[in-house]
C-alpha cells in the first residue's frame, strides 16, 4: 500500500477540487485547509511538489499564505 505525504495530499485535494468544478473559490479551499493540521507541513517540500501542478493550484498556495 502506498500512502501520500501530507504535502502531496494537500495539493491533490486542491487540484481535484479545481478539476471537478473548473473553479477554485478560495473560501472553499480555505475552509478545507482550516480543517487540516497544516502547521506540520514541510513548506519547502510543498512548494517543490507544487511545481508538478497547474498554475491555479500553485496560486492557491500563495493565496492561502502557506
PDB file of N, H, CA, C and O in Angstrom:
ATOM      1  N   UNK A   1       0.843  -1.168   0.000  1.00  0.00           N
ATOM      2  CA  UNK A   1       0.000   0.000   0.000  1.00  0.00           C
ATOM      3  C   UNK A   1       0.895   1.240   0.000  1.00  0.00           C
ATOM      4  O   UNK A   1       1.922   1.277   0.678  1.00  0.00           O
ATOM      5  N   UNK A   2       0.496   2.244  -0.762  1.00  0.00           N
ATOM      6  H   UNK A   2      -0.338   2.214  -1.313  1.00  0.00           H
ATOM      7  CA  UNK A   2       1.249   3.480  -0.873  1.00  0.00           C
ATOM      8  C   UNK A   2       0.453   4.603  -0.193  1.00  0.00           C
ATOM      9  O   UNK A   2      -0.751   4.744  -0.407  1.00  0.00           O
ATOM     10  N   UNK A   3       1.140   5.385   0.617  1.00  0.00           N
ATOM     11  H   UNK A   3       2.118   5.271   0.791  1.00  0.00           H
ATOM     12  CA  UNK A   3       0.493   6.478   1.326  1.00  0.00           C
ATOM     13  C   UNK A   3       1.101   7.795   0.866  1.00  0.00           C
ATOM     14  O   UNK A   3       2.322   7.921   0.775  1.00  0.00           O
ATOM     15  N   UNK A   4       0.257   8.768   0.578  1.00  0.00           N
ATOM     16  H   UNK A   4      -0.735   8.666   0.652  1.00  0.00           H
ATOM     17  CA  UNK A   4       0.732  10.084   0.137  1.00  0.00           C
ATOM     18  C   UNK A   4       1.267  10.868   1.326  1.00  0.00           C
ATOM     19  O   UNK A   4       0.739  10.778   2.434  1.00  0.00           O
ATOM     20  N   UNK A   5       2.306  11.625   1.081  1.00  0.00           N
ATOM     21  H   UNK A   5       2.735  11.698   0.181  1.00  0.00           H
ATOM     22  CA  UNK A   5       2.799  12.529   2.102  1.00  0.00           C
ATOM     23  C   UNK A   5       1.782  13.660   2.259  1.00  0.00           C
ATOM     24  O   UNK A   5       1.071  13.977   1.306  1.00  0.00           O
ATOM     25  N   UNK A   6       1.700  14.272   3.439  1.00  0.00           N
ATOM     26  H   UNK A   6       2.279  14.014   4.213  1.00  0.00           H
ATOM     27  CA  UNK A   6       0.697  15.317   3.674  1.00  0.00           C
ATOM     28  C   UNK A   6       0.769  16.467   2.670  1.00  0.00           C
ATOM     29  O   UNK A   6      -0.263  17.004   2.267  1.00  0.00           O
ATOM     30  N   UNK A   7       1.968  16.842   2.269  1.00  0.00           N
ATOM     31  H   UNK A   7       2.807  16.406   2.596  1.00  0.00           H
ATOM     32  CA  UNK A   7       2.137  17.947   1.330  1.00  0.00           C
ATOM     33  C   UNK A   7       1.515  17.604  -0.031  1.00  0.00           C
ATOM     34  O   UNK A   7       0.843  18.433  -0.644  1.00  0.00           O
ATOM     35  N   UNK A   8       1.747  16.386  -0.484  1.00  0.00           N
ATOM     36  H   UNK A   8       2.293  15.712   0.015  1.00  0.00           H
ATOM     37  CA  UNK A   8       1.189  15.930  -1.765  1.00  0.00           C
ATOM     38  C   UNK A   8      -0.323  15.774  -1.653  1.00  0.00           C
ATOM     39  O   UNK A   8      -1.050  16.094  -2.593  1.00  0.00           O
ATOM     40  N   UNK A   9      -0.796  15.290  -0.522  1.00  0.00           N
ATOM     41  H   UNK A   9      -0.205  15.030   0.242  1.00  0.00           H
ATOM     42  CA  UNK A   9      -2.230  15.114  -0.323  1.00  0.00           C
ATOM     43  C   UNK A   9      -2.963  16.452  -0.372  1.00  0.00           C
ATOM     44  O   UNK A   9      -4.049  16.543  -0.944  1.00  0.00           O
ATOM     45  N   UNK A  10      -2.381  17.483   0.219  1.00  0.00           N
ATOM     46  H   UNK A  10      -1.498  17.409   0.684  1.00  0.00           H
ATOM     47  CA  UNK A  10      -2.998  18.815   0.181  1.00  0.00           C
ATOM     48  C   UNK A  10      -3.078  19.322  -1.256  1.00  0.00           C
ATOM     49  O   UNK A  10      -4.119  19.827  -1.677  1.00  0.00           O
ATOM     50  N   UNK A  11      -2.003  19.193  -1.998  1.00  0.00           N
ATOM     51  H   UNK A  11      -1.158  18.783  -1.655  1.00  0.00           H
ATOM     52  CA  UNK A  11      -2.009  19.635  -3.395  1.00  0.00           C
ATOM     53  C   UNK A  11      -3.017  18.839  -4.225  1.00  0.00           C
ATOM     54  O   UNK A  11      -3.716  19.403  -5.066  1.00  0.00           O
ATOM     55  N   UNK A  12      -3.089  17.541  -3.988  1.00  0.00           N
ATOM     56  H   UNK A  12      -2.521  17.083  -3.305  1.00  0.00           H
ATOM     57  CA  UNK A  12      -4.075  16.713  -4.693  1.00  0.00           C
ATOM     58  C   UNK A  12      -5.485  17.199  -4.397  1.00  0.00           C
ATOM     59  O   UNK A  12      -6.315  17.296  -5.302  1.00  0.00           O
ATOM     60  N   UNK A  13      -5.757  17.502  -3.145  1.00  0.00           N
ATOM     61  H   UNK A  13      -5.083  17.423  -2.410  1.00  0.00           H
ATOM     62  CA  UNK A  13      -7.078  17.970  -2.749  1.00  0.00           C
ATOM     63  C   UNK A  13      -7.445  19.267  -3.462  1.00  0.00           C
ATOM     64  O   UNK A  13      -8.552  19.394  -3.984  1.00  0.00           O
ATOM     65  N   UNK A  14      -6.532  20.222  -3.486  1.00  0.00           N
ATOM     66  H   UNK A  14      -5.633  20.119  -3.061  1.00  0.00           H
ATOM     67  CA  UNK A  14      -6.771  21.500  -4.167  1.00  0.00           C
ATOM     68  C   UNK A  14      -6.982  21.263  -5.658  1.00  0.00           C
ATOM     69  O   UNK A  14      -7.911  21.808  -6.254  1.00  0.00           O
ATOM     70  N   UNK A  15      -6.123  20.452  -6.253  1.00  0.00           N
ATOM     71  H   UNK A  15      -5.369  20.009  -5.769  1.00  0.00           H
ATOM     72  CA  UNK A  15      -6.200  20.169  -7.685  1.00  0.00           C
ATOM     73  C   UNK A  15      -7.523  19.483  -8.050  1.00  0.00           C
ATOM     74  O   UNK A  15      -8.187  19.874  -9.010  1.00  0.00           O
ATOM     75  N   UNK A  16      -7.898  18.464  -7.279  1.00  0.00           N
ATOM     76  H   UNK A  16      -7.359  18.146  -6.499  1.00  0.00           H
ATOM     77  CA  UNK A  16      -9.134  17.735  -7.572  1.00  0.00           C
ATOM     78  C   UNK A  16     -10.338  18.646  -7.427  1.00  0.00           C
ATOM     79  O   UNK A  16     -11.268  18.588  -8.232  1.00  0.00           O
ATOM     80  N   UNK A  17     -10.323  19.487  -6.405  1.00  0.00           N
ATOM     81  H   UNK A  17      -9.567  19.534  -5.752  1.00  0.00           H
ATOM     82  CA  UNK A  17     -11.439  20.436  -6.223  1.00  0.00           C
ATOM     83  C   UNK A  17     -11.561  21.331  -7.457  1.00  0.00           C
ATOM     84  O   UNK A  17     -12.667  21.573  -7.940  1.00  0.00           O
ATOM     85  N   UNK A  18     -10.435  21.819  -7.964  1.00  0.00           N
ATOM     86  H   UNK A  18      -9.537  21.621  -7.571  1.00  0.00           H
ATOM     87  CA  UNK A  18     -10.444  22.670  -9.153  1.00  0.00           C
ATOM     88  C   UNK A  18     -10.912  21.893 -10.389  1.00  0.00           C
ATOM     89  O   UNK A  18     -11.740  22.387 -11.154  1.00  0.00           O
ATOM     90  N   UNK A  19     -10.390  20.692 -10.585  1.00  0.00           N
ATOM     91  H   UNK A  19      -9.717  20.290  -9.964  1.00  0.00           H
ATOM     92  CA  UNK A  19     -10.721  19.922 -11.782  1.00  0.00           C
ATOM     93  C   UNK A  19     -12.198  19.524 -11.799  1.00  0.00           C
ATOM     94  O   UNK A  19     -12.802  19.432 -12.868  1.00  0.00           O
ATOM     95  N   UNK A  20     -12.774  19.290 -10.634  1.00  0.00           N
ATOM     96  H   UNK A  20     -12.284  19.365  -9.766  1.00  0.00           H
ATOM     97  CA  UNK A  20     -14.189  18.909 -10.586  1.00  0.00           C
ATOM     98  C   UNK A  20     -15.115  20.060 -10.936  1.00  0.00           C
ATOM     99  O   UNK A  20     -16.186  19.839 -11.500  1.00  0.00           O
ATOM    100  N   UNK A  21     -14.724  21.273 -10.613  1.00  0.00           N
ATOM    101  H   UNK A  21     -13.854  21.452 -10.155  1.00  0.00           H
ATOM    102  CA  UNK A  21     -15.630  22.411 -10.797  1.00  0.00           C
ATOM    103  C   UNK A  21     -15.133  23.423 -11.822  1.00  0.00           C
ATOM    104  O   UNK A  21     -15.894  24.278 -12.276  1.00  0.00           O
ATOM    105  N   UNK A  22     -13.855  23.326 -12.185  1.00  0.00           N
ATOM    106  H   UNK A  22     -13.237  22.632 -11.816  1.00  0.00           H
ATOM    107  CA  UNK A  22     -13.192  24.319 -13.047  1.00  0.00           C
ATOM    108  C   UNK A  22     -13.190  25.698 -12.397  1.00  0.00           C
ATOM    109  O   UNK A  22     -12.979  26.713 -13.061  1.00  0.00           O
ATOM    110  N   UNK A  23     -13.424  25.715 -11.122  1.00  0.00           N
ATOM    111  H   UNK A  23     -13.596  24.890 -10.583  1.00  0.00           H
ATOM    112  CA  UNK A  23     -13.335  26.935 -10.331  1.00  0.00           C
ATOM    113  C   UNK A  23     -12.559  26.594  -9.073  1.00  0.00           C
ATOM    114  O   UNK A  23     -12.452  25.427  -8.695  1.00  0.00           O
ATOM    115  N   UNK A  24     -12.037  27.585  -8.449  1.00  0.00           N
ATOM    116  H   UNK A  24     -12.125  28.533  -8.757  1.00  0.00           H
ATOM    117  CA  UNK A  24     -11.311  27.374  -7.209  1.00  0.00           C
ATOM    118  C   UNK A  24     -11.667  28.489  -6.241  1.00  0.00           C
ATOM    119  O   UNK A  24     -10.843  29.357  -5.952  1.00  0.00           O
ATOM    120  N   UNK A  25     -12.908  28.464  -5.734  1.00  0.00           N
ATOM    121  H   UNK A  25     -13.577  27.759  -5.968  1.00  0.00           H
ATOM    122  CA  UNK A  25     -13.301  29.503  -4.780  1.00  0.00           C
ATOM    123  C   UNK A  25     -12.429  29.414  -3.529  1.00  0.00           C
ATOM    124  O   UNK A  25     -12.421  28.393  -2.840  1.00  0.00           O
ATOM    125  N   UNK A  26     -11.710  30.470  -3.246  1.00  0.00           N
ATOM    126  H   UNK A  26     -11.716  31.299  -3.805  1.00  0.00           H
ATOM    127  CA  UNK A  26     -10.758  30.437  -2.154  1.00  0.00           C
ATOM    128  C   UNK A  26     -11.428  30.251  -0.799  1.00  0.00           C
ATOM    129  O   UNK A  26     -10.802  29.722   0.120  1.00  0.00           O
ATOM    130  N   UNK A  27     -12.668  30.667  -0.649  1.00  0.00           N
ATOM    131  H   UNK A  27     -13.175  31.098  -1.396  1.00  0.00           H
ATOM    132  CA  UNK A  27     -13.334  30.445   0.634  1.00  0.00           C
ATOM    133  C   UNK A  27     -13.544  28.952   0.878  1.00  0.00           C
ATOM    134  O   UNK A  27     -13.444  28.492   2.015  1.00  0.00           O
ATOM    135  N   UNK A  28     -13.831  28.200  -0.171  1.00  0.00           N
ATOM    136  H   UNK A  28     -13.912  28.574  -1.095  1.00  0.00           H
ATOM    137  CA  UNK A  28     -13.990  26.753  -0.024  1.00  0.00           C
ATOM    138  C   UNK A  28     -12.655  26.072   0.256  1.00  0.00           C
ATOM    139  O   UNK A  28     -12.565  25.198   1.118  1.00  0.00           O
ATOM    140  N   UNK A  29     -11.632  26.473  -0.469  1.00  0.00           N
ATOM    141  H   UNK A  29     -11.705  27.183  -1.169  1.00  0.00           H
ATOM    142  CA  UNK A  29     -10.308  25.885  -0.261  1.00  0.00           C
ATOM    143  C   UNK A  29      -9.806  26.237   1.135  1.00  0.00           C
ATOM    144  O   UNK A  29      -9.251  25.390   1.836  1.00  0.00           O
ATOM    145  N   UNK A  30     -10.000  27.469   1.525  1.00  0.00           N
ATOM    146  H   UNK A  30     -10.450  28.157   0.955  1.00  0.00           H
ATOM    147  CA  UNK A  30      -9.579  27.910   2.853  1.00  0.00           C
ATOM    148  C   UNK A  30     -10.292  27.104   3.932  1.00  0.00           C
ATOM    149  O   UNK A  30      -9.685  26.730   4.936  1.00  0.00           O
ATOM    150  N   UNK A  31     -11.566  26.838   3.726  1.00  0.00           N
ATOM    151  H   UNK A  31     -12.059  27.142   2.911  1.00  0.00           H
ATOM    152  CA  UNK A  31     -12.333  26.044   4.679  1.00  0.00           C
ATOM    153  C   UNK A  31     -11.774  24.627   4.787  1.00  0.00           C
ATOM    154  O   UNK A  31     -11.676  24.081   5.886  1.00  0.00           O
ATOM    155  N   UNK A  32     -11.412  24.035   3.665  1.00  0.00           N
ATOM    156  H   UNK A  32     -11.491  24.478   2.773  1.00  0.00           H
ATOM    157  CA  UNK A  32     -10.817  22.701   3.683  1.00  0.00           C
ATOM    158  C   UNK A  32      -9.500  22.703   4.449  1.00  0.00           C
ATOM    159  O   UNK A  32      -9.247  21.812   5.259  1.00  0.00           O
ATOM    160  N   UNK A  33      -8.674  23.693   4.194  1.00  0.00           N
ATOM    161  H   UNK A  33      -8.881  24.417   3.536  1.00  0.00           H
ATOM    162  CA  UNK A  33      -7.359  23.775   4.818  1.00  0.00           C
ATOM    163  C   UNK A  33      -7.492  24.068   6.314  1.00  0.00           C
ATOM    164  O   UNK A  33      -6.686  23.590   7.112  1.00  0.00           O
ATOM    165  N   UNK A  34      -8.500  24.844   6.694  1.00  0.00           N
ATOM    166  H   UNK A  34      -9.155  25.232   6.046  1.00  0.00           H
ATOM    167  CA  UNK A  34      -8.720  25.135   8.112  1.00  0.00           C
ATOM    168  C   UNK A  34      -8.964  23.866   8.911  1.00  0.00           C
ATOM    169  O   UNK A  34      -8.658  23.817  10.102  1.00  0.00           O
ATOM    170  N   UNK A  35      -9.508  22.844   8.273  1.00  0.00           N
ATOM    171  H   UNK A  35      -9.757  22.884   7.305  1.00  0.00           H
ATOM    172  CA  UNK A  35      -9.791  21.579   8.945  1.00  0.00           C
ATOM    173  C   UNK A  35      -8.581  20.641   8.974  1.00  0.00           C
ATOM    174  O   UNK A  35      -8.663  19.535   9.509  1.00  0.00           O
ATOM    175  N   UNK A  36      -7.468  21.081   8.404  1.00  0.00           N
ATOM    176  H   UNK A  36      -7.401  21.979   7.970  1.00  0.00           H
ATOM    177  CA  UNK A  36      -6.270  20.249   8.341  1.00  0.00           C
ATOM    178  C   UNK A  36      -5.202  20.787   9.294  1.00  0.00           C
ATOM    179  O   UNK A  36      -5.204  21.963   9.656  1.00  0.00           O
ATOM    180  N   UNK A  37      -4.301  19.907   9.685  1.00  0.00           N
ATOM    181  H   UNK A  37      -4.299  18.951   9.391  1.00  0.00           H
ATOM    182  CA  UNK A  37      -3.174  20.306  10.528  1.00  0.00           C
ATOM    183  C   UNK A  37      -2.016  20.709   9.623  1.00  0.00           C
ATOM    184  O   UNK A  37      -1.109  19.915   9.373  1.00  0.00           O
ATOM    185  N   UNK A  38      -2.053  21.949   9.131  1.00  0.00           N
ATOM    186  H   UNK A  38      -2.791  22.593   9.334  1.00  0.00           H
ATOM    187  CA  UNK A  38      -1.038  22.401   8.179  1.00  0.00           C
ATOM    188  C   UNK A  38       0.227  22.918   8.856  1.00  0.00           C
ATOM    189  O   UNK A  38       1.236  23.145   8.189  1.00  0.00           O
ATOM    190  N   UNK A  39       0.182  23.104  10.162  1.00  0.00           N
ATOM    191  H   UNK A  39      -0.638  22.919  10.703  1.00  0.00           H
ATOM    192  CA  UNK A  39       1.357  23.613  10.864  1.00  0.00           C
ATOM    193  C   UNK A  39       2.558  22.682  10.728  1.00  0.00           C
ATOM    194  O   UNK A  39       3.702  23.134  10.774  1.00  0.00           O
ATOM    195  N   UNK A  40       2.307  21.402  10.562  1.00  0.00           N
ATOM    196  H   UNK A  40       1.378  21.035  10.524  1.00  0.00           H
ATOM    197  CA  UNK A  40       3.390  20.434  10.462  1.00  0.00           C
ATOM    198  C   UNK A  40       3.887  20.181   9.053  1.00  0.00           C
ATOM    199  O   UNK A  40       4.765  19.342   8.850  1.00  0.00           O
ATOM    200  N   UNK A  41       3.343  20.893   8.076  1.00  0.00           N
ATOM    201  H   UNK A  41       2.630  21.574   8.241  1.00  0.00           H
ATOM    202  CA  UNK A  41       3.769  20.675   6.690  1.00  0.00           C
ATOM    203  C   UNK A  41       5.177  21.197   6.456  1.00  0.00           C
ATOM    204  O   UNK A  41       5.583  22.210   7.025  1.00  0.00           O
ATOM    205  N   UNK A  42       5.900  20.502   5.625  1.00  0.00           N
ATOM    206  H   UNK A  42       5.571  19.678   5.162  1.00  0.00           H
ATOM    207  CA  UNK A  42       7.217  20.934   5.182  1.00  0.00           C
ATOM    208  C   UNK A  42       6.983  21.843   3.972  1.00  0.00           C
ATOM    209  O   UNK A  42       6.708  21.363   2.873  1.00  0.00           O
ATOM    210  N   UNK A  43       7.094  23.166   4.185  1.00  0.00           N
ATOM    211  H   UNK A  43       7.317  23.556   5.078  1.00  0.00           H
ATOM    212  CA  UNK A  43       6.761  24.122   3.123  1.00  0.00           C
ATOM    213  C   UNK A  43       7.691  24.008   1.928  1.00  0.00           C
ATOM    214  O   UNK A  43       7.261  24.219   0.793  1.00  0.00           O
ATOM    215  N   UNK A  44       8.942  23.681   2.155  1.00  0.00           N
ATOM    216  H   UNK A  44       9.291  23.510   3.077  1.00  0.00           H
ATOM    217  CA  UNK A  44       9.872  23.503   1.038  1.00  0.00           C
ATOM    218  C   UNK A  44       9.407  22.341   0.161  1.00  0.00           C
ATOM    219  O   UNK A  44       9.400  22.443  -1.066  1.00  0.00           O
ATOM    220  N   UNK A  45       9.024  21.252   0.794  1.00  0.00           N
ATOM    221  H   UNK A  45       9.030  21.169   1.790  1.00  0.00           H
ATOM    222  CA  UNK A  45       8.518  20.090   0.057  1.00  0.00           C
ATOM    223  C   UNK A  45       7.208  20.432  -0.644  1.00  0.00           C
ATOM    224  O   UNK A  45       6.990  20.025  -1.785  1.00  0.00           O
ATOM    225  N   UNK A  46       6.337  21.175   0.032  1.00  0.00           N
ATOM    226  H   UNK A  46       6.514  21.505   0.959  1.00  0.00           H
ATOM    227  CA  UNK A  46       5.054  21.571  -0.542  1.00  0.00           C
ATOM    228  C   UNK A  46       5.260  22.356  -1.833  1.00  0.00           C
ATOM    229  O   UNK A  46       4.621  22.069  -2.846  1.00  0.00           O
ATOM    230  N   UNK A  47       6.142  23.337  -1.800  1.00  0.00           N
ATOM    231  H   UNK A  47       6.661  23.570  -0.977  1.00  0.00           H
ATOM    232  CA  UNK A  47       6.381  24.146  -2.998  1.00  0.00           C
ATOM    233  C   UNK A  47       7.137  23.370  -4.071  1.00  0.00           C
ATOM    234  O   UNK A  47       6.940  23.611  -5.262  1.00  0.00           O
ATOM    235  N   UNK A  48       7.986  22.457  -3.667  1.00  0.00           N
ATOM    236  H   UNK A  48       8.146  22.261  -2.699  1.00  0.00           H
ATOM    237  CA  UNK A  48       8.679  21.616  -4.650  1.00  0.00           C
ATOM    238  C   UNK A  48       7.653  20.733  -5.375  1.00  0.00           C
ATOM    239  O   UNK A  48       7.691  20.625  -6.601  1.00  0.00           O
ATOM    240  N   UNK A  49       6.754  20.115  -4.640  1.00  0.00           N
ATOM    241  H   UNK A  49       6.723  20.203  -3.644  1.00  0.00           H
ATOM    242  CA  UNK A  49       5.709  19.292  -5.255  1.00  0.00           C
ATOM    243  C   UNK A  49       4.769  20.136  -6.116  1.00  0.00           C
ATOM    244  O   UNK A  49       4.280  19.674  -7.148  1.00  0.00           O
ATOM    245  N   UNK A  50       4.522  21.365  -5.689  1.00  0.00           N
ATOM    246  H   UNK A  50       4.919  21.739  -4.852  1.00  0.00           H
ATOM    247  CA  UNK A  50       3.554  22.203  -6.405  1.00  0.00           C
ATOM    248  C   UNK A  50       3.989  22.500  -7.836  1.00  0.00           C
ATOM    249  O   UNK A  50       3.153  22.826  -8.678  1.00  0.00           O
ATOM    250  N   UNK A  51       5.270  22.392  -8.119  1.00  0.00           N
ATOM    251  H   UNK A  51       5.949  22.127  -7.434  1.00  0.00           H
ATOM    252  CA  UNK A  51       5.763  22.647  -9.482  1.00  0.00           C
ATOM    253  C   UNK A  51       5.222  21.627 -10.473  1.00  0.00           C
ATOM    254  O   UNK A  51       5.287  21.851 -11.682  1.00  0.00           O
ATOM    255  N   UNK A  52       4.688  20.508  -9.981  1.00  0.00           N
ATOM    256  H   UNK A  52       4.635  20.326  -8.999  1.00  0.00           H
ATOM    257  CA  UNK A  52       4.132  19.475 -10.846  1.00  0.00           C
ATOM    258  C   UNK A  52       2.642  19.709 -11.136  1.00  0.00           C
ATOM    259  O   UNK A  52       2.024  18.958 -11.891  1.00  0.00           O
ATOM    260  N   UNK A  53       2.080  20.750 -10.533  1.00  0.00           N
ATOM    261  H   UNK A  53       2.582  21.360  -9.920  1.00  0.00           H
ATOM    262  CA  UNK A  53       0.648  21.034 -10.674  1.00  0.00           C
ATOM    263  C   UNK A  53       0.422  22.260 -11.546  1.00  0.00           C
ATOM    264  O   UNK A  53       1.353  23.000 -11.861  1.00  0.00           O
ATOM    265  N   UNK A  54      -0.833  22.456 -11.927  1.00  0.00           N
ATOM    266  H   UNK A  54      -1.590  21.855 -11.671  1.00  0.00           H
ATOM    267  CA  UNK A  54      -1.167  23.583 -12.792  1.00  0.00           C
ATOM    268  C   UNK A  54      -1.028  24.913 -12.036  1.00  0.00           C
ATOM    269  O   UNK A  54      -1.003  24.927 -10.806  1.00  0.00           O
ATOM    270  N   UNK A  55      -0.937  26.023 -12.770  1.00  0.00           N
ATOM    271  H   UNK A  55      -0.956  26.012 -13.770  1.00  0.00           H
ATOM    272  CA  UNK A  55      -0.748  27.331 -12.135  1.00  0.00           C
ATOM    273  C   UNK A  55      -1.851  27.693 -11.140  1.00  0.00           C
ATOM    274  O   UNK A  55      -1.578  28.358 -10.140  1.00  0.00           O
ATOM    275  N   UNK A  56      -3.076  27.274 -11.392  1.00  0.00           N
ATOM    276  H   UNK A  56      -3.298  26.734 -12.204  1.00  0.00           H
ATOM    277  CA  UNK A  56      -4.182  27.592 -10.488  1.00  0.00           C
ATOM    278  C   UNK A  56      -3.949  26.956  -9.110  1.00  0.00           C
ATOM    279  O   UNK A  56      -4.221  27.575  -8.081  1.00  0.00           O
ATOM    280  N   UNK A  57      -3.453  25.741  -9.100  1.00  0.00           N
ATOM    281  H   UNK A  57      -3.232  25.238  -9.936  1.00  0.00           H
ATOM    282  CA  UNK A  57      -3.162  25.056  -7.838  1.00  0.00           C
ATOM    283  C   UNK A  57      -2.036  25.765  -7.103  1.00  0.00           C
ATOM    284  O   UNK A  57      -2.117  25.963  -5.891  1.00  0.00           O
ATOM    285  N   UNK A  58      -0.999  26.146  -7.814  1.00  0.00           N
ATOM    286  H   UNK A  58      -0.933  25.986  -8.798  1.00  0.00           H
ATOM    287  CA  UNK A  58       0.124  26.865  -7.189  1.00  0.00           C
ATOM    288  C   UNK A  58      -0.319  28.211  -6.654  1.00  0.00           C
ATOM    289  O   UNK A  58       0.117  28.632  -5.583  1.00  0.00           O
ATOM    290  N   UNK A  59      -1.184  28.890  -7.393  1.00  0.00           N
ATOM    291  H   UNK A  59      -1.538  28.548  -8.263  1.00  0.00           H
ATOM    292  CA  UNK A  59      -1.681  30.195  -6.953  1.00  0.00           C
ATOM    293  C   UNK A  59      -2.474  30.063  -5.649  1.00  0.00           C
ATOM    294  O   UNK A  59      -2.434  30.945  -4.791  1.00  0.00           O
ATOM    295  N   UNK A  60      -3.193  28.947  -5.517  1.00  0.00           N
ATOM    296  H   UNK A  60      -3.226  28.230  -6.213  1.00  0.00           H
ATOM    297  CA  UNK A  60      -3.976  28.725  -4.289  1.00  0.00           C
ATOM    298  C   UNK A  60      -3.075  28.697  -3.066  1.00  0.00           C
ATOM    299  O   UNK A  60      -3.457  29.199  -2.009  1.00  0.00           O
ATOM    300  N   UNK A  61      -1.890  28.121  -3.190  1.00  0.00           N
ATOM    301  H   UNK A  61      -1.580  27.714  -4.049  1.00  0.00           H
ATOM    302  CA  UNK A  61      -0.958  28.086  -2.063  1.00  0.00           C
ATOM    303  C   UNK A  61      -0.584  29.493  -1.632  1.00  0.00           C
ATOM    304  O   UNK A  61      -0.524  29.794  -0.440  1.00  0.00           O
ATOM    305  N   UNK A  62      -0.336  30.342  -2.598  1.00  0.00           N
ATOM    306  H   UNK A  62      -0.384  30.098  -3.567  1.00  0.00           H
ATOM    307  CA  UNK A  62       0.022  31.717  -2.310  1.00  0.00           C
ATOM    308  C   UNK A  62      -1.137  32.439  -1.632  1.00  0.00           C
ATOM    309  O   UNK A  62      -0.940  33.160  -0.654  1.00  0.00           O
ATOM    310  N   UNK A  63      -2.328  32.244  -2.148  1.00  0.00           N
ATOM    311  H   UNK A  63      -2.487  31.658  -2.942  1.00  0.00           H
ATOM    312  CA  UNK A  63      -3.497  32.909  -1.580  1.00  0.00           C
ATOM    313  C   UNK A  63      -3.835  32.386  -0.187  1.00  0.00           C
ATOM    314  O   UNK A  63      -4.417  33.104   0.626  1.00  0.00           O
ATOM    315  N   UNK A  64      -3.469  31.140   0.085  1.00  0.00           N
ATOM    316  H   UNK A  64      -2.996  30.557  -0.576  1.00  0.00           H
ATOM    317  CA  UNK A  64      -3.693  30.578   1.409  1.00  0.00           C
ATOM    318  C   UNK A  64      -2.601  30.987   2.391  1.00  0.00           C
ATOM    319  O   UNK A  64      -2.673  30.696   3.585  1.00  0.00           O
ATOM    320  N   UNK A  65      -1.592  31.665   1.863  1.00  0.00           N
ATOM    321  H   UNK A  65      -1.534  31.902   0.893  1.00  0.00           H
ATOM    322  CA  UNK A  65      -0.456  32.121   2.676  1.00  0.00           C
ATOM    323  C   UNK A  65       0.281  30.960   3.333  1.00  0.00           C
ATOM    324  O   UNK A  65       0.661  31.022   4.503  1.00  0.00           O
ATOM    325  N   UNK A  66       0.472  29.897   2.546  1.00  0.00           N
ATOM    326  H   UNK A  66       0.164  29.847   1.596  1.00  0.00           H
ATOM    327  CA  UNK A  66       1.245  28.746   3.023  1.00  0.00           C
ATOM    328  C   UNK A  66       2.671  28.867   2.549  1.00  0.00           C
ATOM    329  O   UNK A  66       3.495  28.000   2.841  1.00  0.00           O
TER     330      UNK A  66
END
